[in-house]
Amino acid sequence: MKILGIGVDVIYNKRIQKLIDNKIFIKRTFGKKEVKFAQKNSNRINYFAKRFAAKEAFAKSIGTGFRNNLNFKDIEILNDNIGKPYFFKSKKINEIIKKRFKIKNFDLFLSISDEKDYSVAFTILQSK
């Protein structure tokens, strides 16, 4: 196993607070499952801020940022049955990583956290 990339991002939560009232921003940035789960979350601002930071961290971990047809909405952060966040490996994400790194199998690790004013995300991309 080899680490192929890491990414980290920090965001000021008030930046997201101003954006989440804009339905176009939500629609362009977050997947349907992310939006659905946000409705059940008591702190929508931090919920969306952490996911925004995770998407940025992911783009940094692959070393390209948001280029080559990669968009925010392509990256979806879900939670497992005990609440741990993870990247949903869509067909597009699989193709981008396999093409970029010329690998067949990989793991993505994600840690997200927030405090009153800031949210942070850390990502590791590792070959299997």
GROMACS elastic network, one bead per residue, 0.5 to 0.9 nm:
[ bonds ]
;  ai    aj funct       b0    kb
    1   106     6  0.88512   500
    1   126     6  0.66049   500
    1   127     6  0.53366   500
    1   128     6  0.50356   500
    2   125     6  0.86613   500
    2   126     6  0.55104   500
    2   127     6  0.53248   500
    2   128     6  0.73322   500
    3     6     6  0.77128   500
    3   124     6  0.70831   500
    3   125     6  0.59786   500
    3   127     6  0.64422   500
    4    61     6  0.77607   500
    4    62     6  0.76688   500
    4   101     6  0.78162   500
    4   124     6  0.77811   500
    4   125     6  0.54942   500
    4   126     6  0.53081   500
    4   127     6  0.66888   500
    5    60     6  0.78231   500
    5    62     6  0.58488   500
    5    63     6  0.70669   500
    5   123     6  0.81477   500
    5   124     6  0.59418   500
    5   125     6  0.50833   500
    5   126     6  0.70604   500
    6    57     6  0.76492   500
    6    58     6  0.78557   500
    6    60     6  0.69058   500
    6    62     6  0.75725   500
    6    63     6  0.85079   500
    6   122     6  0.74346   500
    6   123     6  0.54549   500
    6   125     6  0.61677   500
    6   126     6  0.88525   500
    7    54     6  0.86684   500
    7    56     6  0.77774   500
    7    58     6  0.59841   500
    7    59     6  0.73695   500
    7    62     6  0.80055   500
    7    63     6  0.85020   500
    7   121     6  0.80357   500
    7   122     6  0.57505   500
    7   123     6  0.50316   500
    7   124     6  0.66309   500
    7   125     6  0.86041   500
    8    53     6  0.77954   500
    8    54     6  0.77384   500
    8    56     6  0.75269   500
    8    58     6  0.78933   500
    8    60     6  0.72624   500
    8    61     6  0.79133   500
    8   120     6  0.73058   500
    8   121     6  0.55513   500
    8   123     6  0.62925   500
    9    52     6  0.88977   500
    9    53     6  0.52417   500
    9    54     6  0.70034   500
    9    55     6  0.86915   500
    9    56     6  0.61969   500
    9    57     6  0.52308   500
    9    60     6  0.86113   500
    9   119     6  0.82793   500
    9   120     6  0.56301   500
    9   121     6  0.54205   500
    9   122     6  0.67659   500
   10    50     6  0.85758   500
   10    53     6  0.60940   500
   10    54     6  0.89841   500
   10    56     6  0.89857   500
   10    57     6  0.87918   500
   10   118     6  0.67802   500
   10   119     6  0.56532   500
   10   121     6  0.66372   500
   11    14     6  0.86570   500
   11    15     6  0.75673   500
   11    16     6  0.82284   500
   11    49     6  0.67870   500
   11    50     6  0.79504   500
   11    52     6  0.81346   500
   11    53     6  0.62567   500
   11   117     6  0.85449   500
   11   118     6  0.56077   500
   11   119     6  0.53631   500
   11   120     6  0.64468   500
   11   121     6  0.89726   500
   12    15     6  0.56550   500
   12    16     6  0.74040   500
   12    49     6  0.79005   500
   12   117     6  0.59211   500
   12   119     6  0.66438   500
   13    16     6  0.53305   500
   13    17     6  0.62935   500
   13    45     6  0.66567   500
   13    46     6  0.63398   500
   13    48     6  0.87751   500
   13    49     6  0.58392   500
   13    50     6  0.85911   500
   13   114     6  0.87508   500
   13   115     6  0.89760   500
   13   116     6  0.78546   500
   13   117     6  0.54227   500
   13   118     6  0.52201   500
   13   119     6  0.64679   500
   14    18     6  0.64208   500
   14    19     6  0.87609   500
   14    45     6  0.78577   500
   14    49     6  0.88237   500
   14   117     6  0.70961   500
   14   118     6  0.83353   500
   15    18     6  0.56275   500
   15    19     6  0.67433   500
   15    49     6  0.84108   500
   16    20     6  0.60275   500
   16    45     6  0.64506   500
   16    46     6  0.81808   500
   16    48     6  0.71715   500
   16    49     6  0.58528   500
   16    52     6  0.84398   500
   17    20     6  0.56752   500
   17    21     6  0.73839   500
   17    44     6  0.85942   500
   17    45     6  0.54921   500
   17    46     6  0.84400   500
   17    48     6  0.87370   500
   17    49     6  0.82555   500
   18    21     6  0.64388   500
   18    22     6  0.79749   500
   19    22     6  0.55440   500
   19    23     6  0.85197   500
   19    25     6  0.65384   500
   19    26     6  0.79891   500
   20    23     6  0.68733   500
   20    24     6  0.88382   500
   20    25     6  0.66765   500
   20    26     6  0.61650   500
   20    44     6  0.85948   500
   20    45     6  0.74991   500
   20    48     6  0.78735   500
   21    24     6  0.88735   500
   21    25     6  0.81875   500
   21    26     6  0.81705   500
   22    25     6  0.54029   500
   22    26     6  0.66445   500
   22    27     6  0.88431   500
   23    26     6  0.50909   500
   23    27     6  0.60751   500
   23    28     6  0.85719   500
   24    27     6  0.50522   500
   24    28     6  0.60437   500
   24    29     6  0.84382   500
   25    28     6  0.52425   500
   25    29     6  0.59501   500
   25    30     6  0.82692   500
   26    29     6  0.52982   500
   26    30     6  0.56633   500
   26    31     6  0.84655   500
   26    35     6  0.77412   500
   26    48     6  0.89778   500
   27    30     6  0.59449   500
   27    31     6  0.73674   500
   27    32     6  0.82722   500
   27    35     6  0.85548   500
   27    73     6  0.80584   500
   28    31     6  0.82442   500
   28    71     6  0.85072   500
   28    72     6  0.72234   500
   28    73     6  0.60869   500
   29    52     6  0.78999   500
   29    71     6  0.78055   500
   29    74     6  0.83944   500
   29    75     6  0.87564   500
   30    33     6  0.82296   500
   30    34     6  0.60761   500
   30    35     6  0.64798   500
   30    48     6  0.84685   500
   30    51     6  0.83726   500
   30    52     6  0.83513   500
   30    72     6  0.69070   500
   30    74     6  0.82563   500
   30    75     6  0.79858   500
   30    76     6  0.69543   500
   30    77     6  0.87995   500
   31    34     6  0.52485   500
   31    35     6  0.63186   500
   31    36     6  0.86486   500
   31    72     6  0.88551   500
   31    73     6  0.56343   500
   31    74     6  0.76611   500
   31    75     6  0.79142   500
   31    76     6  0.60273   500
   31    77     6  0.84847   500
   32    35     6  0.51821   500
   32    36     6  0.60670   500
   32    37     6  0.86285   500
   32    76     6  0.89772   500
   33    36     6  0.50207   500
   33    37     6  0.61359   500
   33    38     6  0.85293   500
   33    76     6  0.81060   500
   33    77     6  0.86917   500
   33    78     6  0.74632   500
   34    37     6  0.52953   500
   34    38     6  0.61842   500
   34    39     6  0.89883   500
   34    48     6  0.85466   500
   34    51     6  0.86036   500
   34    76     6  0.70160   500
   34    77     6  0.68270   500
   34    78     6  0.66174   500
   35    38     6  0.50387   500
   35    39     6  0.67100   500
   35    48     6  0.87545   500
   36    39     6  0.55473   500
   36    40     6  0.74220   500
   37    40     6  0.54290   500
   37    41     6  0.66949   500
   37    78     6  0.85722   500
   38    42     6  0.81161   500
   38    43     6  0.83051   500
   38    44     6  0.59796   500
   38    47     6  0.67868   500
   38    48     6  0.75947   500
   39    42     6  0.79412   500
   39    44     6  0.75806   500
   40    44     6  0.87238   500
   41    44     6  0.59181   500
   41    47     6  0.72940   500
   42    47     6  0.87041   500
   43    46     6  0.57890   500
   43    47     6  0.61781   500
   43    48     6  0.88013   500
   44    48     6  0.60454   500
   44    49     6  0.83424   500
   45    48     6  0.54656   500
   45    49     6  0.60388   500
   45    50     6  0.86429   500
   46    50     6  0.59504   500
   46    51     6  0.84962   500
   46   113     6  0.89681   500
   46   114     6  0.67050   500
   46   115     6  0.83482   500
   46   116     6  0.82359   500
   46   117     6  0.87071   500
   46   118     6  0.80940   500
   46   119     6  0.68572   500
   47    50     6  0.55132   500
   47    51     6  0.65302   500
   47    52     6  0.87834   500
   47   114     6  0.87355   500
   47   119     6  0.89863   500
   48    51     6  0.51514   500
   48    52     6  0.60298   500
   48    53     6  0.85772   500
   49    52     6  0.50475   500
   49    53     6  0.61508   500
   49    54     6  0.85393   500
   49   114     6  0.84164   500
   49   118     6  0.81489   500
   49   119     6  0.60941   500
   49   120     6  0.83225   500
   50    53     6  0.51393   500
   50    54     6  0.61276   500
   50    55     6  0.87211   500
   50   112     6  0.61237   500
   50   113     6  0.67111   500
   50   114     6  0.68770   500
   50   118     6  0.87108   500
   50   119     6  0.53179   500
   50   120     6  0.62330   500
   50   121     6  0.65724   500
   51    55     6  0.61970   500
   51    56     6  0.86414   500
   51    76     6  0.81606   500
   51    77     6  0.64197   500
   51   112     6  0.79553   500
   51   119     6  0.89122   500
   51   121     6  0.79697   500
   52    55     6  0.52094   500
   52    56     6  0.64088   500
   52    57     6  0.86897   500
   52    72     6  0.80667   500
   52   121     6  0.87263   500
   53    56     6  0.50898   500
   53    57     6  0.60884   500
   53    58     6  0.85706   500
   53   112     6  0.81561   500
   53   119     6  0.70233   500
   53   120     6  0.60459   500
   53   121     6  0.54451   500
   53   122     6  0.84513   500
   54    58     6  0.60474   500
   54    59     6  0.86391   500
   54    75     6  0.87682   500
   54    77     6  0.76597   500
   54    87     6  0.87936   500
   54   110     6  0.75364   500
   54   111     6  0.81833   500
   54   112     6  0.69985   500
   54   120     6  0.75652   500
   54   122     6  0.68890   500
   54   123     6  0.73444   500
   55    58     6  0.50790   500
   55    59     6  0.63285   500
   55    60     6  0.87085   500
   55    72     6  0.63545   500
   55    73     6  0.87203   500
   55    75     6  0.60925   500
   55    76     6  0.77361   500
   55    77     6  0.80093   500
   55   121     6  0.84580   500
   56    59     6  0.52112   500
   56    60     6  0.63298   500
   56    61     6  0.87157   500
   56    65     6  0.75104   500
   56    66     6  0.83395   500
   56    72     6  0.80932   500
   56   121     6  0.83259   500
   57    60     6  0.50801   500
   57    61     6  0.61487   500
   57    62     6  0.89298   500
   57    65     6  0.88117   500
   57   110     6  0.89759   500
   57   120     6  0.89667   500
   57   121     6  0.62780   500
   57   122     6  0.61032   500
   57   123     6  0.58797   500
   57   124     6  0.89001   500
   58    61     6  0.50017   500
   58    62     6  0.65909   500
   58    63     6  0.88093   500
   58    65     6  0.81501   500
   58    75     6  0.79984   500
   58    87     6  0.88428   500
   58   108     6  0.87919   500
   58   110     6  0.86729   500
   58   121     6  0.88833   500
   58   122     6  0.81504   500
   58   123     6  0.60142   500
   58   124     6  0.80882   500
   58   125     6  0.83467   500
   59    62     6  0.55521   500
   59    63     6  0.65919   500
   59    64     6  0.62840   500
   59    66     6  0.61150   500
   59    67     6  0.88128   500
   59    70     6  0.83174   500
   59    72     6  0.89031   500
   59    75     6  0.88963   500
   60    63     6  0.50082   500
   60    64     6  0.64217   500
   60    65     6  0.53155   500
   60    66     6  0.85593   500
   60   123     6  0.85976   500
   61    64     6  0.80187   500
   61    65     6  0.82202   500
   61   123     6  0.65364   500
   61   124     6  0.65772   500
   61   125     6  0.63820   500
   62    65     6  0.72593   500
   62    96     6  0.88663   500
   62    97     6  0.71474   500
   62   100     6  0.78822   500
   62   101     6  0.85597   500
   62   125     6  0.74035   500
   64    67     6  0.61796   500
   64    68     6  0.80670   500
   65    68     6  0.88721   500
   65    70     6  0.80445   500
   66    69     6  0.74124   500
   66    70     6  0.52380   500
   66    71     6  0.60202   500
   66    72     6  0.76682   500
   67    70     6  0.54639   500
   67    71     6  0.77294   500
   68    71     6  0.88613   500
   68    96     6  0.87344   500
   70    73     6  0.84472   500
   70    74     6  0.65624   500
   70    75     6  0.83883   500
   70    92     6  0.85668   500
   70    93     6  0.84104   500
   70    96     6  0.82937   500
   71    74     6  0.53426   500
   71    75     6  0.73119   500
   72    75     6  0.56846   500
   72    76     6  0.81599   500
   73    76     6  0.66758   500
   74    90     6  0.77658   500
   74    92     6  0.73228   500
   74    93     6  0.72319   500
   75    87     6  0.70694   500
   75    88     6  0.72214   500
   75    89     6  0.81707   500
   75    90     6  0.79892   500
   75    93     6  0.73520   500
   76    86     6  0.83882   500
   76    87     6  0.58608   500
   76    88     6  0.54998   500
   76    89     6  0.80991   500
   76    90     6  0.83221   500
   77    85     6  0.64097   500
   77    86     6  0.55498   500
   77    88     6  0.60282   500
   78    83     6  0.86917   500
   78    84     6  0.82104   500
   78    85     6  0.55335   500
   78    86     6  0.55254   500
   78    87     6  0.63785   500
   78    88     6  0.65212   500
   79    82     6  0.75315   500
   79    83     6  0.50089   500
   79    84     6  0.51167   500
   79    86     6  0.59494   500
   79    87     6  0.85786   500
   80    83     6  0.51928   500
   80    84     6  0.53407   500
   80    85     6  0.64542   500
   80    86     6  0.73284   500
   81    84     6  0.74998   500
   84   110     6  0.89364   500
   84   111     6  0.85470   500
   85   110     6  0.67657   500
   85   111     6  0.72013   500
   85   112     6  0.75511   500
   86   108     6  0.78016   500
   86   109     6  0.70117   500
   86   110     6  0.59440   500
   86   111     6  0.82554   500
   87    90     6  0.87945   500
   87   108     6  0.69058   500
   87   109     6  0.77856   500
   87   110     6  0.72751   500
   88    93     6  0.85856   500
   89    92     6  0.79946   500
   89    93     6  0.59063   500
   89    94     6  0.61962   500
   89   108     6  0.87218   500
   90    93     6  0.52235   500
   90    94     6  0.61870   500
   90    95     6  0.86156   500
   91    94     6  0.51323   500
   91    95     6  0.61824   500
   91    96     6  0.86826   500
   92    95     6  0.51199   500
   92    96     6  0.61541   500
   92    97     6  0.86859   500
   93    96     6  0.51444   500
   93    97     6  0.62135   500
   93    98     6  0.84775   500
   94    97     6  0.54212   500
   94    98     6  0.60017   500
   94    99     6  0.84357   500
   94   104     6  0.89435   500
   94   105     6  0.88555   500
   94   106     6  0.87819   500
   95    98     6  0.51953   500
   95    99     6  0.59139   500
   95   100     6  0.83570   500
   96    99     6  0.53297   500
   96   100     6  0.59941   500
   96   101     6  0.85229   500
   97   100     6  0.51210   500
   97   101     6  0.59260   500
   97   102     6  0.76648   500
   97   103     6  0.76827   500
   97   104     6  0.89273   500
   97   106     6  0.83617   500
   98   101     6  0.55013   500
   98   102     6  0.50851   500
   98   104     6  0.59402   500
   98   105     6  0.76904   500
   98   106     6  0.83700   500
   99   102     6  0.51525   500
   99   103     6  0.73555   500
  100   103     6  0.82288   500
  101   104     6  0.89043   500
  101   127     6  0.89579   500
  103   106     6  0.74405   500
  103   127     6  0.71392   500
  103   128     6  0.87053   500
  104   127     6  0.82125   500
  104   128     6  0.82798   500
  105   126     6  0.87972   500
  105   127     6  0.60673   500
  105   128     6  0.54240   500
  106   125     6  0.70728   500
  106   126     6  0.55231   500
  106   128     6  0.50087   500
  107   124     6  0.80674   500
  107   125     6  0.59547   500
  107   126     6  0.51968   500
  107   127     6  0.62635   500
  107   128     6  0.66917   500
  108   123     6  0.70051   500
  108   124     6  0.57689   500
  108   126     6  0.64228   500
  108   127     6  0.88890   500
  109   122     6  0.80723   500
  109   123     6  0.54748   500
  109   124     6  0.50315   500
  109   125     6  0.65553   500
  109   126     6  0.81604   500
  110   121     6  0.70862   500
  110   122     6  0.57555   500
  110   124     6  0.67242   500
  111   120     6  0.82706   500
  111   121     6  0.56570   500
  111   122     6  0.52157   500
  111   123     6  0.66109   500
  112   119     6  0.74215   500
  112   120     6  0.56758   500
  112   122     6  0.64343   500
  112   123     6  0.87975   500
  113   118     6  0.85881   500
  113   119     6  0.57401   500
  113   120     6  0.54114   500
  113   121     6  0.65376   500
  114   117     6  0.77181   500
  114   118     6  0.57053   500
  114   120     6  0.61464   500
  114   121     6  0.87860   500
  115   118     6  0.53726   500
  115   119     6  0.62665   500
  115   120     6  0.87532   500
  116   119     6  0.81934   500
